Amino acid sequence: MSLKPSATIRYTAMRLGIFVGCLVIVAGLVKLGWVPSGLGDANPAWVVLLALVISAPLSFILLRKQRDEMSVAITGRVAGAKDKLAANRSQEDVADDATRVSQ
């Protein structure tokens, strides 16, 4: 039996992995002096911000397939919830109509 994680968890984990990879690379480049280290005590914030700016377009391009899978999964769940809601509404309408006719 294989346990396959949901598309949302897989996408989130991969996106986090890309961010952590970018964070390590940016921190290494700052340590080597190839990238400016920010102003004064802003070094950690600068490194995180730069890693976020770099990882966002990478995630957008590299994780297209996973994002589409996640979208399909979420759309399916939303459609199921809408169907259940419509079924509940119709049951309430039938019960309400039966009560009004008997009065």
Biopython code that builds the backbone (N, CA, C, O; Angstrom):
import numpy as np
from Bio.PDB.StructureBuilder import StructureBuilder

atoms = [
    (1, "MET", "N", (0.844, -1.183, 0.000)),
    (1, "MET", "CA", (0.000, 0.000, 0.000)),
    (1, "MET", "C", (0.887, 1.244, 0.000)),
    (1, "MET", "O", (1.721, 1.418, 0.889)),
    (2, "SER", "N", (0.706, 2.096, -0.988)),
    (2, "SER", "CA", (1.520, 3.307, -1.056)),
    (2, "SER", "C", (0.692, 4.501, -0.608)),
    (2, "SER", "O", (-0.456, 4.671, -1.018)),
    (3, "LEU", "N", (1.283, 5.305, 0.223)),
    (3, "LEU", "CA", (0.623, 6.512, 0.699)),
    (3, "LEU", "C", (1.137, 7.689, -0.097)),
    (3, "LEU", "O", (2.282, 8.109, 0.074)),
    (4, "LYS", "N", (0.297, 8.224, -0.966)),
    (4, "LYS", "CA", (0.682, 9.373, -1.786)),
    (4, "LYS", "C", (0.144, 10.632, -1.110)),
    (4, "LYS", "O", (-1.058, 10.735, -0.865)),
    (5, "PRO", "N", (1.020, 11.585, -0.807)),
    (5, "PRO", "CA", (0.541, 12.807, -0.151)),
    (5, "PRO", "C", (-0.380, 13.594, -1.086)),
    (5, "PRO", "O", (-0.297, 13.476, -2.308)),
    (6, "SER", "N", (-1.242, 14.383, -0.496)),
    (6, "SER", "CA", (-2.163, 15.174, -1.308)),
    (6, "SER", "C", (-1.384, 16.166, -2.171)),
    (6, "SER", "O", (-0.244, 16.520, -1.871)),
    (7, "ALA", "N", (-2.022, 16.595, -3.230)),
    (7, "ALA", "CA", (-1.372, 17.514, -4.172)),
    (7, "ALA", "C", (-0.994, 18.828, -3.488)),
    (7, "ALA", "O", (0.034, 19.426, -3.807)),
    (8, "THR", "N", (-1.819, 19.269, -2.558)),
    (8, "THR", "CA", (-1.539, 20.524, -1.861)),
    (8, "THR", "C", (-0.305, 20.404, -0.978)),
    (8, "THR", "O", (0.536, 21.302, -0.951)),
    (9, "ILE", "N", (-0.198, 19.295, -0.259)),
    (9, "ILE", "CA", (0.968, 19.101, 0.608)),
    (9, "ILE", "C", (2.231, 18.950, -0.232)),
    (9, "ILE", "O", (3.275, 19.504, 0.111)),
    (10, "ARG", "N", (2.140, 18.206, -1.324)),
    (10, "ARG", "CA", (3.297, 18.013, -2.199)),
    (10, "ARG", "C", (3.757, 19.345, -2.791)),
    (10, "ARG", "O", (4.954, 19.631, -2.807)),
    (11, "TYR", "N", (2.817, 20.162, -3.280)),
    (11, "TYR", "CA", (3.164, 21.458, -3.861)),
    (11, "TYR", "C", (3.804, 22.373, -2.816)),
    (11, "TYR", "O", (4.809, 23.030, -3.084)),
    (12, "THR", "N", (3.206, 22.405, -1.622)),
    (12, "THR", "CA", (3.729, 23.267, -0.559)),
    (12, "THR", "C", (5.130, 22.839, -0.141)),
    (12, "THR", "O", (6.007, 23.678, 0.064)),
    (13, "ALA", "N", (5.336, 21.535, -0.016)),
    (13, "ALA", "CA", (6.659, 21.034, 0.372)),
    (13, "ALA", "C", (7.704, 21.355, -0.700)),
    (13, "ALA", "O", (8.829, 21.736, -0.377)),
    (14, "MET", "N", (7.335, 21.205, -1.960)),
    (14, "MET", "CA", (8.288, 21.513, -3.038)),
    (14, "MET", "C", (8.590, 23.007, -3.088)),
    (14, "MET", "O", (9.727, 23.409, -3.335)),
    (15, "ARG", "N", (7.581, 23.815, -2.857)),
    (15, "ARG", "CA", (7.797, 25.263, -2.858)),
    (15, "ARG", "C", (8.695, 25.678, -1.699)),
    (15, "ARG", "O", (9.571, 26.528, -1.860)),
    (16, "LEU", "N", (8.479, 25.080, -0.536)),
    (16, "LEU", "CA", (9.331, 25.344, 0.612)),
    (16, "LEU", "C", (10.766, 24.890, 0.337)),
    (16, "LEU", "O", (11.723, 25.556, 0.731)),
    (17, "GLY", "N", (10.904, 23.753, -0.339)),
    (17, "GLY", "CA", (12.239, 23.267, -0.688)),
    (17, "GLY", "C", (12.977, 24.218, -1.619)),
    (17, "GLY", "O", (14.174, 24.454, -1.454)),
    (18, "ILE", "N", (12.264, 24.762, -2.594)),
    (18, "ILE", "CA", (12.887, 25.738, -3.506)),
    (18, "ILE", "C", (13.317, 26.983, -2.724)),
    (18, "ILE", "O", (14.399, 27.523, -2.955)),
    (19, "PHE", "N", (12.461, 27.437, -1.795)),
    (19, "PHE", "CA", (12.825, 28.605, -0.997)),
    (19, "PHE", "C", (14.056, 28.336, -0.145)),
    (19, "PHE", "O", (14.966, 29.163, -0.087)),
    (20, "VAL", "N", (14.088, 27.188, 0.514)),
    (20, "VAL", "CA", (15.243, 26.862, 1.372)),
    (20, "VAL", "C", (16.508, 26.763, 0.530)),
    (20, "VAL", "O", (17.569, 27.230, 0.946)),
    (21, "GLY", "N", (16.405, 26.161, -0.643)),
    (21, "GLY", "CA", (17.564, 26.096, -1.537)),
    (21, "GLY", "C", (18.056, 27.476, -1.927)),
    (21, "GLY", "O", (19.258, 27.741, -1.917)),
    (22, "CYS", "N", (17.126, 28.355, -2.270)),
    (22, "CYS", "CA", (17.508, 29.736, -2.613)),
    (22, "CYS", "C", (18.103, 30.454, -1.411)),
    (22, "CYS", "O", (19.048, 31.230, -1.555)),
    (23, "LEU", "N", (17.557, 30.200, -0.229)),
    (23, "LEU", "CA", (18.073, 30.829, 0.983)),
    (23, "LEU", "C", (19.517, 30.404, 1.236)),
    (23, "LEU", "O", (20.360, 31.235, 1.574)),
    (24, "VAL", "N", (19.802, 29.124, 1.075)),
    (24, "VAL", "CA", (21.165, 28.634, 1.284)),
    (24, "VAL", "C", (22.115, 29.240, 0.256)),
    (24, "VAL", "O", (23.224, 29.653, 0.595)),
    (25, "ILE", "N", (21.681, 29.291, -0.996)),
    (25, "ILE", "CA", (22.536, 29.849, -2.059)),
    (25, "ILE", "C", (22.797, 31.335, -1.817)),
    (25, "ILE", "O", (23.937, 31.788, -1.921)),
    (26, "VAL", "N", (21.748, 32.095, -1.495)),
    (26, "VAL", "CA", (21.918, 33.534, -1.253)),
    (26, "VAL", "C", (22.812, 33.764, -0.032)),
    (26, "VAL", "O", (23.680, 34.636, -0.058)),
    (27, "ALA", "N", (22.608, 32.995, 1.027)),
    (27, "ALA", "CA", (23.452, 33.148, 2.217)),
    (27, "ALA", "C", (24.905, 32.846, 1.889)),
    (27, "ALA", "O", (25.810, 33.520, 2.380)),
    (28, "GLY", "N", (25.129, 31.833, 1.059)),
    (28, "GLY", "CA", (26.495, 31.516, 0.642)),
    (28, "GLY", "C", (27.118, 32.621, -0.184)),
    (28, "GLY", "O", (28.289, 32.955, -0.008)),
    (29, "LEU", "N", (26.332, 33.190, -1.087)),
    (29, "LEU", "CA", (26.844, 34.286, -1.921)),
    (29, "LEU", "C", (27.151, 35.532, -1.087)),
    (29, "LEU", "O", (28.125, 36.239, -1.347)),
    (30, "VAL", "N", (26.307, 35.790, -0.081)),
    (30, "VAL", "CA", (26.572, 36.929, 0.807)),
    (30, "VAL", "C", (27.837, 36.663, 1.614)),
    (30, "VAL", "O", (28.659, 37.560, 1.799)),
    (31, "LYS", "N", (27.994, 35.436, 2.091)),
    (31, "LYS", "CA", (29.181, 35.086, 2.882)),
    (31, "LYS", "C", (30.456, 35.224, 2.054)),
    (31, "LYS", "O", (31.496, 35.637, 2.567)),
    (32, "LEU", "N", (30.367, 34.868, 0.752)),
    (32, "LEU", "CA", (31.527, 35.003, -0.128)),
    (32, "LEU", "C", (31.777, 36.448, -0.554)),
    (32, "LEU", "O", (32.846, 36.770, -1.073)),
    (33, "GLY", "N", (30.791, 37.315, -0.335)),
    (33, "GLY", "CA", (30.946, 38.711, -0.704)),
    (33, "GLY", "C", (30.545, 39.003, -2.139)),
    (33, "GLY", "O", (30.795, 40.102, -2.634)),
    (34, "TRP", "N", (29.925, 38.041, -2.821)),
    (34, "TRP", "CA", (29.519, 38.246, -4.215)),
    (34, "TRP", "C", (28.207, 39.017, -4.319)),
    (34, "TRP", "O", (27.895, 39.589, -5.363)),
    (35, "VAL", "N", (27.436, 39.028, -3.219)),
    (35, "VAL", "CA", (26.172, 39.759, -3.157)),
    (35, "VAL", "C", (26.269, 40.698, -1.964)),
    (35, "VAL", "O", (26.787, 40.300, -0.921)),
    (36, "PRO", "N", (25.789, 41.930, -2.083)),
    (36, "PRO", "CA", (25.852, 42.861, -0.952)),
    (36, "PRO", "C", (25.152, 42.289, 0.271)),
    (36, "PRO", "O", (24.143, 41.596, 0.146)),
    (37, "SER", "N", (25.675, 42.573, 1.433)),
    (37, "SER", "CA", (25.142, 41.994, 2.672)),
    (37, "SER", "C", (24.066, 42.850, 3.326)),
    (37, "SER", "O", (23.696, 42.576, 4.468)),
    (38, "GLY", "N", (23.559, 43.850, 2.669)),
    (38, "GLY", "CA", (22.525, 44.695, 3.249)),
    (38, "GLY", "C", (23.144, 45.860, 3.999)),
    (38, "GLY", "O", (24.350, 46.098, 3.929)),
    (39, "LEU", "N", (22.297, 46.578, 4.715)),
    (39, "LEU", "CA", (22.743, 47.753, 5.456)),
    (39, "LEU", "C", (22.774, 47.461, 6.945)),
    (39, "LEU", "O", (21.741, 47.130, 7.527)),
    (40, "GLY", "N", (23.894, 47.572, 7.551)),
    (40, "GLY", "CA", (24.025, 47.417, 9.004)),
    (40, "GLY", "C", (23.566, 46.056, 9.496)),
    (40, "GLY", "O", (24.102, 45.022, 9.096)),
    (41, "ASP", "N", (22.559, 46.069, 10.376)),
    (41, "ASP", "CA", (22.051, 44.836, 10.977)),
    (41, "ASP", "C", (20.948, 44.182, 10.137)),
    (41, "ASP", "O", (20.292, 43.257, 10.615)),
    (42, "ALA", "N", (20.733, 44.630, 8.924)),
    (42, "ALA", "CA", (19.651, 44.116, 8.091)),
    (42, "ALA", "C", (20.046, 42.866, 7.316)),
    (42, "ALA", "O", (19.285, 42.424, 6.454)),
    (43, "ASN", "N", (21.192, 42.291, 7.588)),
    (43, "ASN", "CA", (21.673, 41.150, 6.812)),
    (43, "ASN", "C", (20.683, 39.984, 6.775)),
    (43, "ASN", "O", (20.381, 39.514, 5.678)),
    (44, "PRO", "N", (20.153, 39.481, 7.906)),
    (44, "PRO", "CA", (19.222, 38.349, 7.824)),
    (44, "PRO", "C", (17.958, 38.680, 7.025)),
    (44, "PRO", "O", (17.484, 37.864, 6.234)),
    (45, "ALA", "N", (17.423, 39.868, 7.238)),
    (45, "ALA", "CA", (16.220, 40.257, 6.500)),
    (45, "ALA", "C", (16.527, 40.371, 5.010)),
    (45, "ALA", "O", (15.706, 39.970, 4.185)),
    (46, "TRP", "N", (17.677, 40.903, 4.653)),
    (46, "TRP", "CA", (18.086, 41.044, 3.260)),
    (46, "TRP", "C", (18.208, 39.675, 2.598)),
    (46, "TRP", "O", (17.738, 39.479, 1.478)),
    (47, "VAL", "N", (18.829, 38.745, 3.280)),
    (47, "VAL", "CA", (19.030, 37.405, 2.728)),
    (47, "VAL", "C", (17.685, 36.718, 2.511)),
    (47, "VAL", "O", (17.467, 36.114, 1.461)),
    (48, "VAL", "N", (16.782, 36.800, 3.484)),
    (48, "VAL", "CA", (15.462, 36.169, 3.357)),
    (48, "VAL", "C", (14.663, 36.826, 2.238)),
    (48, "VAL", "O", (14.044, 36.132, 1.431)),
    (49, "LEU", "N", (14.670, 38.144, 2.182)),
    (49, "LEU", "CA", (13.934, 38.859, 1.138)),
    (49, "LEU", "C", (14.454, 38.510, -0.248)),
    (49, "LEU", "O", (13.666, 38.264, -1.161)),
    (50, "LEU", "N", (15.759, 38.485, -0.412)),
    (50, "LEU", "CA", (16.337, 38.143, -1.703)),
    (50, "LEU", "C", (16.014, 36.696, -2.084)),
    (50, "LEU", "O", (15.751, 36.409, -3.252)),
    (51, "ALA", "N", (16.033, 35.795, -1.120)),
    (51, "ALA", "CA", (15.668, 34.397, -1.389)),
    (51, "ALA", "C", (14.204, 34.282, -1.801)),
    (51, "ALA", "O", (13.872, 33.498, -2.690)),
    (52, "LEU", "N", (13.324, 35.057, -1.163)),
    (52, "LEU", "CA", (11.908, 35.064, -1.552)),
    (52, "LEU", "C", (11.717, 35.574, -2.974)),
    (52, "LEU", "O", (10.960, 34.998, -3.755)),
    (53, "VAL", "N", (12.407, 36.653, -3.301)),
    (53, "VAL", "CA", (12.282, 37.236, -4.645)),
    (53, "VAL", "C", (12.797, 36.276, -5.714)),
    (53, "VAL", "O", (12.248, 36.229, -6.814)),
    (54, "ILE", "N", (13.822, 35.525, -5.410)),
    (54, "ILE", "CA", (14.368, 34.576, -6.386)),
    (54, "ILE", "C", (13.517, 33.311, -6.462)),
    (54, "ILE", "O", (13.316, 32.774, -7.551)),
    (55, "SER", "N", (13.011, 32.823, -5.323)),
    (55, "SER", "CA", (12.277, 31.563, -5.319)),
    (55, "SER", "C", (10.873, 31.682, -5.909)),
    (55, "SER", "O", (10.343, 30.693, -6.415)),
    (56, "ALA", "N", (10.264, 32.849, -5.858)),
    (56, "ALA", "CA", (8.898, 33.005, -6.369)),
    (56, "ALA", "C", (8.797, 32.700, -7.866)),
    (56, "ALA", "O", (7.977, 31.865, -8.248)),
    (57, "PRO", "N", (9.593, 33.340, -8.730)),
    (57, "PRO", "CA", (9.474, 32.994, -10.156)),
    (57, "PRO", "C", (9.948, 31.568, -10.456)),
    (57, "PRO", "O", (9.422, 30.917, -11.359)),
    (58, "LEU", "N", (10.939, 31.084, -9.701)),
    (58, "LEU", "CA", (11.381, 29.701, -9.907)),
    (58, "LEU", "C", (10.240, 28.732, -9.605)),
    (58, "LEU", "O", (10.012, 27.792, -10.366)),
    (59, "SER", "N", (9.530, 28.948, -8.513)),
    (59, "SER", "CA", (8.395, 28.095, -8.165)),
    (59, "SER", "C", (7.308, 28.191, -9.223)),
    (59, "SER", "O", (6.705, 27.182, -9.590)),
    (60, "PHE", "N", (7.057, 29.382, -9.709)),
    (60, "PHE", "CA", (6.022, 29.579, -10.727)),
    (60, "PHE", "C", (6.338, 28.774, -11.980)),
    (60, "PHE", "O", (5.440, 28.179, -12.575)),
    (61, "ILE", "N", (7.580, 28.749, -12.379)),
    (61, "ILE", "CA", (7.974, 28.046, -13.602)),
    (61, "ILE", "C", (8.143, 26.547, -13.354)),
    (61, "ILE", "O", (7.614, 25.735, -14.113)),
    (62, "LEU", "N", (8.868, 26.176, -12.310)),
    (62, "LEU", "CA", (9.222, 24.778, -12.085)),
    (62, "LEU", "C", (8.082, 23.922, -11.547)),
    (62, "LEU", "O", (8.076, 22.708, -11.752)),
    (63, "LEU", "N", (7.124, 24.528, -10.866)),
    (63, "LEU", "CA", (6.066, 23.748, -10.223)),
    (63, "LEU", "C", (4.712, 23.883, -10.923)),
    (63, "LEU", "O", (3.669, 23.730, -10.288)),
    (64, "ARG", "N", (4.724, 24.166, -12.207)),
    (64, "ARG", "CA", (3.474, 24.337, -12.951)),
    (64, "ARG", "C", (2.618, 23.071, -12.898)),
    (64, "ARG", "O", (1.413, 23.148, -12.655)),
    (65, "LYS", "N", (3.229, 21.913, -13.122)),
    (65, "LYS", "CA", (2.487, 20.650, -13.130)),
    (65, "LYS", "C", (1.853, 20.389, -11.764)),
    (65, "LYS", "O", (0.681, 20.021, -11.687)),
    (66, "GLN", "N", (2.609, 20.573, -10.696)),
    (66, "GLN", "CA", (2.090, 20.340, -9.352)),
    (66, "GLN", "C", (0.985, 21.329, -9.001)),
    (66, "GLN", "O", (0.014, 20.972, -8.334)),
    (67, "ARG", "N", (1.134, 22.573, -9.453)),
    (67, "ARG", "CA", (0.105, 23.584, -9.193)),
    (67, "ARG", "C", (-1.194, 23.219, -9.907)),
    (67, "ARG", "O", (-2.279, 23.395, -9.351)),
    (68, "ASP", "N", (-1.088, 22.708, -11.148)),
    (68, "ASP", "CA", (-2.272, 22.286, -11.886)),
    (68, "ASP", "C", (-2.951, 21.088, -11.219)),
    (68, "ASP", "O", (-4.179, 21.029, -11.154)),
    (69, "GLU", "N", (-2.159, 20.132, -10.722)),
    (69, "GLU", "CA", (-2.723, 18.980, -10.002)),
    (69, "GLU", "C", (-3.458, 19.447, -8.750)),
    (69, "GLU", "O", (-4.549, 18.963, -8.450)),
    (70, "MET", "N", (-2.862, 20.380, -8.022)),
    (70, "MET", "CA", (-3.483, 20.903, -6.820)),
    (70, "MET", "C", (-4.789, 21.615, -7.163)),
    (70, "MET", "O", (-5.777, 21.483, -6.441)),
    (71, "SER", "N", (-4.796, 22.357, -8.246)),
    (71, "SER", "CA", (-5.989, 23.073, -8.665)),
    (71, "SER", "C", (-7.120, 22.107, -9.005)),
    (71, "SER", "O", (-8.272, 22.341, -8.641)),
    (72, "VAL", "N", (-6.791, 21.028, -9.698)),
    (72, "VAL", "CA", (-7.805, 20.025, -10.049)),
    (72, "VAL", "C", (-8.369, 19.385, -8.781)),
    (72, "VAL", "O", (-9.578, 19.184, -8.671)),
    (73, "ALA", "N", (-7.500, 19.067, -7.832)),
    (73, "ALA", "CA", (-7.953, 18.451, -6.583)),
    (73, "ALA", "C", (-8.869, 19.389, -5.807)),
    (73, "ALA", "O", (-9.903, 18.963, -5.292)),
    (74, "ILE", "N", (-8.502, 20.643, -5.722)),
    (74, "ILE", "CA", (-9.316, 21.616, -4.983)),
    (74, "ILE", "C", (-10.646, 21.846, -5.696)),
    (74, "ILE", "O", (-11.688, 21.943, -5.049)),
    (75, "THR", "N", (-10.615, 21.933, -7.014)),
    (75, "THR", "CA", (-11.842, 22.129, -7.786)),
    (75, "THR", "C", (-12.809, 20.971, -7.580)),
    (75, "THR", "O", (-14.017, 21.174, -7.456)),
    (76, "GLY", "N", (-12.266, 19.746, -7.545)),
    (76, "GLY", "CA", (-13.106, 18.573, -7.304)),
    (76, "GLY", "C", (-13.767, 18.605, -5.939)),
    (76, "GLY", "O", (-14.946, 18.278, -5.804)),
    (77, "ARG", "N", (-13.000, 19.003, -4.920)),
    (77, "ARG", "CA", (-13.565, 19.088, -3.570)),
    (77, "ARG", "C", (-14.637, 20.173, -3.482)),
    (77, "ARG", "O", (-15.659, 19.985, -2.822)),
    (78, "VAL", "N", (-14.410, 21.297, -4.139)),
    (78, "VAL", "CA", (-15.391, 22.383, -4.116)),
    (78, "VAL", "C", (-16.672, 21.954, -4.831)),
    (78, "VAL", "O", (-17.772, 22.247, -4.362)),
    (79, "ALA", "N", (-16.534, 21.259, -5.965)),
    (79, "ALA", "CA", (-17.710, 20.787, -6.698)),
    (79, "ALA", "C", (-18.500, 19.794, -5.858)),
    (79, "ALA", "O", (-19.730, 19.832, -5.856)),
    (80, "GLY", "N", (-17.812, 18.903, -5.141)),
    (80, "GLY", "CA", (-18.492, 17.955, -4.263)),
    (80, "GLY", "C", (-19.241, 18.656, -3.144)),
    (80, "GLY", "O", (-20.360, 18.272, -2.804)),
    (81, "ALA", "N", (-18.631, 19.677, -2.576)),
    (81, "ALA", "CA", (-19.283, 20.432, -1.504)),
    (81, "ALA", "C", (-20.516, 21.170, -2.031)),
    (81, "ALA", "O", (-21.535, 21.249, -1.344)),
    (82, "LYS", "N", (-20.425, 21.709, -3.247)),
    (82, "LYS", "CA", (-21.581, 22.393, -3.838)),
    (82, "LYS", "C", (-22.712, 21.414, -4.101)),
    (82, "LYS", "O", (-23.876, 21.751, -3.883)),
    (83, "ASP", "N", (-22.397, 20.203, -4.566)),
    (83, "ASP", "CA", (-23.423, 19.192, -4.807)),
    (83, "ASP", "C", (-24.121, 18.797, -3.513)),
    (83, "ASP", "O", (-25.344, 18.661, -3.483)),
    (84, "LYS", "N", (-23.346, 18.612, -2.437)),
    (84, "LYS", "CA", (-23.945, 18.268, -1.144)),
    (84, "LYS", "C", (-24.848, 19.397, -0.648)),
    (84, "LYS", "O", (-25.927, 19.145, -0.110)),
    (85, "LEU", "N", (-24.408, 20.633, -0.829)),
    (85, "LEU", "CA", (-25.201, 21.776, -0.397)),
    (85, "LEU", "C", (-26.506, 21.854, -1.184)),
    (85, "LEU", "O", (-27.562, 22.123, -0.611)),
    (86, "ALA", "N", (-26.438, 21.621, -2.480)),
    (86, "ALA", "CA", (-27.646, 21.641, -3.305)),
    (86, "ALA", "C", (-28.604, 20.520, -2.894)),
    (86, "ALA", "O", (-29.818, 20.723, -2.862)),
    (87, "ALA", "N", (-28.064, 19.342, -2.581)),
    (87, "ALA", "CA", (-28.917, 18.233, -2.137)),
    (87, "ALA", "C", (-29.591, 18.567, -0.811)),
    (87, "ALA", "O", (-30.769, 18.264, -0.622)),
    (88, "ASN", "N", (-28.863, 19.180, 0.098)),
    (88, "ASN", "CA", (-29.449, 19.570, 1.388)),
    (88, "ASN", "C", (-30.538, 20.622, 1.198)),
    (88, "ASN", "O", (-31.576, 20.573, 1.857)),
    (89, "ARG", "N", (-30.301, 21.557, 0.312)),
    (89, "ARG", "CA", (-31.313, 22.597, 0.063)),
    (89, "ARG", "C", (-32.588, 21.984, -0.504)),
    (89, "ARG", "O", (-33.691, 22.359, -0.107)),
    (90, "SER", "N", (-32.438, 21.041, -1.433)),
    (90, "SER", "CA", (-33.637, 20.439, -2.031)),
    (90, "SER", "C", (-34.399, 19.623, -0.988)),
    (90, "SER", "O", (-35.630, 19.596, -1.022)),
    (91, "GLN", "N", (-33.705, 18.957, -0.063)),
    (91, "GLN", "CA", (-34.391, 18.221, 1.005)),
    (91, "GLN", "C", (-35.156, 19.176, 1.912)),
    (91, "GLN", "O", (-36.276, 18.880, 2.329)),
    (92, "GLU", "N", (-34.555, 20.311, 2.214)),
    (92, "GLU", "CA", (-35.234, 21.293, 3.050)),
    (92, "GLU", "C", (-36.457, 21.857, 2.338)),
    (92, "GLU", "O", (-37.491, 22.080, 2.968)),
    (93, "ASP", "N", (-36.350, 22.091, 1.030)),
    (93, "ASP", "CA", (-37.474, 22.627, 0.268)),
    (93, "ASP", "C", (-38.630, 21.637, 0.242)),
    (93, "ASP", "O", (-39.785, 22.038, 0.387)),
    (94, "VAL", "N", (-38.340, 20.354, 0.060)),
    (94, "VAL", "CA", (-39.386, 19.338, 0.031)),
    (94, "VAL", "C", (-40.079, 19.258, 1.387)),
    (94, "VAL", "O", (-41.306, 19.188, 1.450)),
    (95, "ALA", "N", (-39.311, 19.268, 2.465)),
    (95, "ALA", "CA", (-39.888, 19.213, 3.804)),
    (95, "ALA", "C", (-40.726, 20.461, 4.084)),
    (95, "ALA", "O", (-41.801, 20.368, 4.675)),
    (96, "ASP", "N", (-40.242, 21.608, 3.665)),
    (96, "ASP", "CA", (-40.960, 22.859, 3.872)),
    (96, "ASP", "C", (-42.270, 22.872, 3.082)),
    (96, "ASP", "O", (-43.309, 23.286, 3.597)),
    (97, "ASP", "N", (-42.215, 22.417, 1.835)),
    (97, "ASP", "CA", (-43.425, 22.373, 1.009)),
    (97, "ASP", "C", (-44.441, 21.402, 1.593)),
    (97, "ASP", "O", (-45.636, 21.695, 1.578)),
    (98, "ALA", "N", (-44.007, 20.258, 2.105)),
    (98, "ALA", "CA", (-44.909, 19.283, 2.693)),
    (98, "ALA", "C", (-45.575, 19.854, 3.931)),
    (98, "ALA", "O", (-46.754, 19.597, 4.176)),
    (99, "THR", "N", (-44.828, 20.633, 4.718)),
    (99, "THR", "CA", (-45.399, 21.235, 5.909)),
    (99, "THR", "C", (-46.435, 22.292, 5.551)),
    (99, "THR", "O", (-47.460, 22.400, 6.224)),
    (100, "ARG", "N", (-46.194, 23.054, 4.527)),
    (100, "ARG", "CA", (-47.134, 24.114, 4.123)),
    (100, "ARG", "C", (-48.407, 23.540, 3.529)),
    (100, "ARG", "O", (-49.489, 24.094, 3.726)),
    (101, "VAL", "N", (-48.290, 22.429, 2.799)),
    (101, "VAL", "CA", (-49.477, 21.825, 2.193)),
    (101, "VAL", "C", (-50.379, 21.228, 3.270)),
    (101, "VAL", "O", (-51.603, 21.287, 3.152)),
    (102, "SER", "N", (-49.790, 20.655, 4.316)),
    (102, "SER", "CA", (-50.600, 20.004, 5.362)),
    (102, "SER", "C", (-51.268, 21.013, 6.284)),
    (102, "SER", "O", (-52.162, 20.632, 7.040)),
    (103, "GLN", "N", (-50.881, 22.260, 6.256)),
    (103, "GLN", "CA", (-51.472, 23.273, 7.151)),
    (103, "GLN", "C", (-52.734, 23.788, 6.623)),
    (103, "GLN", "O", (-53.361, 24.644, 7.247)),
]
sb = StructureBuilder()
sb.init_structure("model")
sb.init_model(0)
sb.init_chain("A")
sb.init_seg("    ")
for serial, (resi, resn, name, xyz) in enumerate(atoms, 1):
    if name == "N":
        sb.init_residue(resn, " ", resi, " ")
    sb.init_atom(name, np.array(xyz, "f"), 0.0, 1.0, " ", f" {name:<3s}", serial, name[0])
structure = sb.get_structure()
